[in-house]
Amino acid sequence: MKIVCFGEALVDFKATGPLAFQGFVGGSPLNVTLAAARLGTSVGLAAGVSSDLFGDAIMAHLRDNGVSAALISRSDAPSTLAFVSERGGDVEFSFNGEGTADTLYDPSPRPELPASVAFLEFGSISLLREPGATAIRDIVAAHRGRCAVIFDPNVRPAVIPDRSAYQPHLEAALRLSHLVKVSAQDLRWLYPDMELLEAASSWLAYGPDAVIVTQGDAGTTLLRSGGQLEVAVPRVQVVDTVGAGDTFMGALMVRLIEGGHVSDFGTLADDVWRDALAFAAAAAALNCTRPGADPPTRDELATLYP
């Protein structure tokens, strides 16, 4: 494996009408693994997965997409279920996730990742529920000296009753990270009284080499101590934005690995970043042309970014 993603594995129920939903296997870290696997990179998911019918669907989805399940822990705890709708262009979630298999992820002994792993990615609701949150932080801290740590907060206000109480979890994750990706939607919720890029730039003080801000069709901005870089995104007919940020993350890691750029993100050349960010943005745009988190294959991506 070259990439390992830590965090939740669940089933999203996408609203199709009043009290009508269609189910999709999801969870931010799981979606990232799908994006990377479909683009041809060896990737694994580290998570707790239930032995119920939803958990079986999750395992089948991973297998069908070539994602390694070597770091999966199965249990009799139920699966997390999420209910998803879109309002005003933003995605809203409601979670049924107390005492579920992914939140109870707590491997003992802690796993040691293969030497082949270049990127360890984590974030989302896995930061919030114990014992999984502590287990993931332990594993990230143990490996950050030998592989790059990438963090996406992927904020879910539905499971954060107190914004101020969330801040210490966020700051601890930032201190562990070499590279951070955050959406404009997340920043608006976290810092309602700050300008987006000002808020994101403040994260560099916690230690990341660079922070990437995705702003939908407004483009993508890379922030680092040497300044910022703007990259436009392709125009497509948007069907659904669920999984767009996760697809961006998976594709970004794939492109950086393919170029041998797995460290020192703050000093990478501008042309390297422009290529990687444009590649990731094209993958995310294609994901948005169909319902649910459905990242493109390499052949599909070649139609938009050869």
C-alpha positions in Angstrom: 0.0 0.0 0.0 1.1 3.5 -0.8 -1.8 5.3 0.9 -3.7 4.4 4.1 -6.8 6.3 5.1 -8.1 6.2 8.7 -11.7 6.9 9.8 -15.3 6.2 9.3 -16.9 3.6 7.0 -20.7 4.0 6.8 -23.8 4.1 4.6 -25.1 7.4 3.3 -28.8 7.7 2.5 -29.2 10.4 -0.1 -32.5 12.3 0.0 -34.4 11.7 -3.3 -37.8 13.2 -2.0 -39.8 13.7 1.1 -38.7 10.8 3.4 -37.3 9.0 0.4 -33.6 8.0 0.3 -31.2 6.0 -1.8 -28.3 4.2 0.0 -24.6 4.5 -0.9 -21.5 3.1 0.8 -19.6 6.1 2.1 -17.6 7.9 4.8 -15.1 10.5 3.9 -11.9 8.3 4.4 -13.5 5.4 2.6 -14.4 7.7 -0.4 -10.8 8.9 -0.5 -9.6 5.3 -0.8 -12.1 4.7 -3.7 -10.8 7.7 -5.5 -7.2 6.6 -5.2 -7.8 3.0 -6.1 -9.8 3.9 -9.2 -6.9 6.0 -10.4 -4.5 3.1 -10.1 -2.8 3.5 -6.7 -2.5 0.8 -4.0 -4.6 2.0 -1.1 -6.0 0.6 2.1 -8.7 1.6 4.6 -8.1 1.4 8.4 -11.5 1.4 10.1 -14.0 -0.5 12.2 -16.7 -2.2 10.1 -19.8 -3.9 11.4 -20.7 -7.5 10.6 -24.3 -6.4 9.9 -25.8 -6.2 6.4 -24.5 -2.6 5.9 -21.0 -3.7 7.0 -21.1 -6.5 4.5 -22.1 -4.0 1.8 -19.1 -1.8 2.8 -16.7 -4.8 2.6 -18.1 -5.8 -0.8 -17.7 -2.2 -2.1 -14.1 -2.1 -0.9 -13.3 -5.4 -2.5 -15.0 -4.5 -5.8 -12.9 -1.3 -6.1 -9.6 -2.9 -5.2 -9.2 -1.3 -1.8 -7.2 -3.3 0.8 -9.1 -4.4 3.8 -6.0 -5.7 5.7 -6.4 -3.0 8.4 -10.2 -3.4 8.8 -11.5 -4.5 12.2 -14.9 -6.3 12.1 -17.3 -6.3 15.0 -20.9 -7.0 16.0 -21.5 -3.3 16.7 -24.0 -1.7 14.2 -23.0 0.4 11.2 -23.1 4.2 11.2 -25.9 5.5 9.0 -25.8 9.0 7.6 -28.7 10.9 6.0 -27.7 13.4 3.4 -29.4 16.4 1.7 -28.4 19.5 -0.2 -29.6 23.0 0.6 -28.4 26.1 -1.1 -25.5 24.3 -2.7 -24.2 23.0 0.6 -24.4 19.4 1.7 -26.1 18.7 5.1 -25.7 15.5 7.1 -27.6 13.8 10.0 -25.8 10.8 11.6 -27.0 7.7 13.5 -23.6 6.8 15.0 -23.6 6.2 18.7 -21.8 3.0 19.7 -21.2 2.0 16.1 -18.4 -0.1 14.7 -16.3 2.7 13.1 -16.5 4.9 16.3 -15.4 1.9 18.4 -12.2 1.3 16.3 -9.5 0.6 18.9 -7.0 -2.0 17.7 -4.7 -3.5 20.3 -1.8 -3.6 19.6 -1.8 -0.6 17.4 -1.0 -1.5 13.7 2.3 -0.7 12.2 1.9 0.4 8.6 4.0 -1.1 5.8 7.2 0.7 4.8 5.6 1.2 1.4 3.1 3.7 2.8 3.8 7.3 1.5 0.7 9.0 2.7 -1.4 8.5 5.9 -4.8 10.4 5.5 -7.3 11.1 8.3 -10.0 13.4 9.5 -13.8 13.9 9.4 -16.1 12.6 12.2 -13.5 10.1 13.3 -11.9 13.0 15.3 -15.0 13.2 17.5 -16.0 9.9 19.0 -14.1 7.7 21.4 -12.3 5.3 21.5 -11.7 5.7 17.8 -10.5 9.3 17.9 -7.7 8.5 20.4 -6.7 5.3 18.5 -6.3 7.2 15.2 -4.4 10.0 16.8 -2.0 7.4 18.4 -1.4 5.7 15.1 -0.9 9.0 13.2 1.6 10.2 15.9 3.5 7.0 15.7 3.9 7.2 11.9 4.3 10.9 11.1 8.1 10.6 11.2 8.2 8.1 8.3 5.3 9.0 6.1 3.5 12.2 5.2 0.3 12.9 7.2 -2.6 14.6 5.3 -5.6 15.9 7.2 -9.1 16.9 6.0 -11.3 18.1 8.8 -14.4 17.5 6.7 -16.5 19.2 9.4 -19.9 17.8 10.1 -21.8 20.3 12.3 -24.6 17.7 12.9 -22.2 15.9 15.3 -20.5 19.0 16.8 -22.8 20.4 19.4 -20.2 22.9 20.7 -17.9 24.7 18.2 -15.5 25.9 20.8 -15.1 22.3 22.3 -14.3 21.1 18.8 -11.3 23.5 18.4 -8.8 21.4 20.6 -9.5 18.3 18.4 -8.9 20.4 15.3 -5.7 22.0 16.6 -4.3 18.6 17.7 -4.9 17.2 14.2 -3.3 20.3 12.6 -0.1 19.8 14.8 0.2 16.2 13.5 -0.2 17.1 9.8 2.2 17.9 7.0 -0.5 18.9 4.5 -4.1 20.0 5.1 -7.1 20.2 2.7 -10.2 22.2 3.8 -13.4 23.3 2.1 -14.8 26.8 2.0 -17.9 25.4 3.6 -15.9 24.1 6.6 -14.1 27.4 7.0 -17.3 29.4 7.0 -18.7 27.3 9.8 -15.5 27.2 11.8 -14.7 31.0 11.5 -17.9 32.8 10.6 -16.3 36.2 11.4 -13.1 35.7 9.4 -12.2 35.9 5.7 -11.7 32.4 4.4 -8.1 32.6 3.3 -7.1 34.5 6.4 -8.6 31.7 8.5 -6.9 29.0 6.5 -3.5 30.8 6.5 -3.6 30.8 10.3 -3.4 27.0 10.3 0.2 27.2 9.0 1.3 28.3 12.5 0.4 24.9 13.8 3.0 23.2 11.6 1.6 22.1 8.3 3.8 22.8 5.2 0.8 23.9 3.2 -3.0 24.3 3.4 -5.3 23.7 0.4 -8.7 25.5 0.3 -11.3 24.1 -2.1 -14.0 26.6 -3.0 -16.3 24.7 -5.4 -16.5 26.4 -8.9 -14.6 29.4 -7.5 -11.4 27.3 -7.7 -8.7 26.0 -5.4 -6.1 28.0 -3.4 -2.8 26.6 -2.1 -1.4 28.5 0.9 2.2 28.2 2.2 4.7 30.4 3.8 6.0 31.6 0.5 2.6 32.8 -0.7 -0.4 31.4 -2.4 -1.3 29.8 -5.7 -4.7 29.8 -7.4 -6.0 27.0 -9.7 -9.2 27.1 -11.6 -11.6 24.2 -11.8 -13.4 22.6 -14.8 -17.0 23.6 -15.6 -19.3 20.6 -15.5 -23.0 19.9 -15.2 -23.3 19.3 -11.4 -25.7 16.5 -10.3 -24.4 15.9 -6.8 -21.5 17.3 -4.8 -21.4 14.5 -2.2 -17.8 13.0 -2.3 -16.3 15.8 -4.3 -13.8 16.8 -1.6 -12.9 13.2 -0.9 -12.3 12.6 -4.6 -10.1 15.7 -4.7 -8.1 14.3 -1.8 -7.6 10.9 -3.3 -6.6 12.2 -6.7 -4.2 14.7 -5.2 -2.3 12.0 -3.3 -2.2 9.9 -6.4 -0.7 12.7 -8.5 1.9 13.6 -5.9 3.0 10.0 -5.5 3.3 9.5 -9.2 5.6 12.5 -9.4 7.6 11.4 -6.4 6.5 14.4 -4.3 5.8 12.9 -0.9 7.4 15.4 1.4 8.4 19.1 1.8 5.1 20.3 0.5 5.9 23.9 1.3 8.8 24.0 -1.1 7.4 22.1 -4.1 7.7 24.1 -7.4 4.6 26.0 -8.5 4.3 23.9 -11.7 4.2 20.7 -9.6 1.4 22.1 -7.5 -0.6 23.4 -10.5 -0.5 20.0 -12.1 -1.5 18.1 -8.9 -4.3 20.6 -8.0 -5.7 20.7 -11.6 -5.6 16.8 -11.7 -7.5 16.6 -8.4 -10.0 19.3 -9.3 -10.8 17.5 -12.6 -11.4 14.2 -10.7 -13.7 16.0 -8.2 -15.6 17.7 -11.1 -16.3 14.4 -12.7 -17.5 13.0 -9.4 -20.1 15.8 -9.3 -21.6 14.7 -12.6 -23.3 11.7 -11.0 -25.1 10.9 -7.8 -23.4 9.9 -4.6 -19.6 9.6 -4.1 -18.6 8.0 -7.4 -15.0 8.9 -8.2 -13.8 8.5 -11.8 -11.6 5.9 -13.2 -8.3 6.8 -14.9 -9.8 6.5 -18.4 -12.8 8.7 -17.4 -10.4 11.3 -15.9 -8.4 11.3 -19.1 -11.4 12.8 -20.9 -11.1 16.0 -18.8 -7.4 16.0 -17.8 -5.3 14.0 -20.2 
